[in-house]
């Protein structure tokens, strides 16, 4: 069972932070952290080749606790694509990529994970920035393209590093911002019952373009399931403990609470956005449930925090 208030067609999250001419209205905070991508990018970068299996990609993400891998050409480190946790969720029953499992592998879990290559599910032309791009250009790219991770490449497309919204939140975060969580949070929270199936959770993530779903049963928050949880479930080989027939359907009909983490963190809607960034860092989470008087009021993600930190409030 899915649960949510009626949600309009999803629009890019960053749109609320744009000027009337469609460009981000960056605050002075961005310009106080001037620097090019070569200095900002995180290294080392976890990579994989397009001929690696889907299982190998899930194993690497689980091992390094990351939600994306850069796909490189063998022996060259030239960027060849990117594969994310959402691509694997899409393939693992959430979206149109599941058709590959049905058509090529006849619904066999083992075949789908061990014989299908990353090339089938990766994005072969990811948005990227060069080592010379400045912070405002990087932020503008992420806001306008609605992406949370960008590869950083040299002039010959050789991978230098990677920049994620998490990295930028940590770079720009300050103790106080003067903006409340309720101003930037998402109020229409998509959630799911703990007894709903893994398939339903994957389908909801792909349908609404979200990486996380609160688990709510009897009106009470029971936990949180993320795309990384599903990938970790596969990459850690826990998935193989749930199959007897070898059919992927057997796994997808298991309760989502099987793969969900009980850990989640909350914050008040009247807290400062800077405090939200601090809480995310201290709790090791990428989102916070916004709770007031024991009631779930919304959710605030790293992307919400990043846009709030990087931009001025839009003038009406």
Secondary structure as UniProt FT lines:
FT   STRAND          2..3
FT   HELIX           13..17
FT   TURN            20..21
FT   HELIX           28..31
FT   TURN            32..33
FT   HELIX           37..40
FT   STRAND          47..48
FT   TURN            50..51
FT   HELIX           54..64
FT   STRAND          68..72
FT   TURN            74..76
FT   STRAND          78..84
FT   HELIX           85..89
FT   HELIX           90..94
FT   TURN            96..97
FT   HELIX           98..105
FT   TURN            106..107
FT   HELIX           109..114
FT   HELIX           118..120
FT   TURN            124..125
FT   STRAND          128..130
FT   TURN            131..132
FT   HELIX           135..145
FT   STRAND          149..153
FT   TURN            155..156
FT   STRAND          158..164
FT   HELIX           165..172
FT   HELIX           181..184
FT   STRAND          191..192
FT   TURN            194..195
FT   HELIX           198..208
FT   STRAND          212..217
FT   TURN            218..219
FT   STRAND          220..226
FT   HELIX           227..235
FT   TURN            236..237
FT   HELIX           238..242
FT   HELIX           248..252
FT   HELIX           256..258
FT   STRAND          266..267
FT   TURN            269..270
FT   HELIX           273..283
FT   STRAND          287..292
FT   TURN            293..294
FT   STRAND          295..301
FT   HELIX           302..310
//
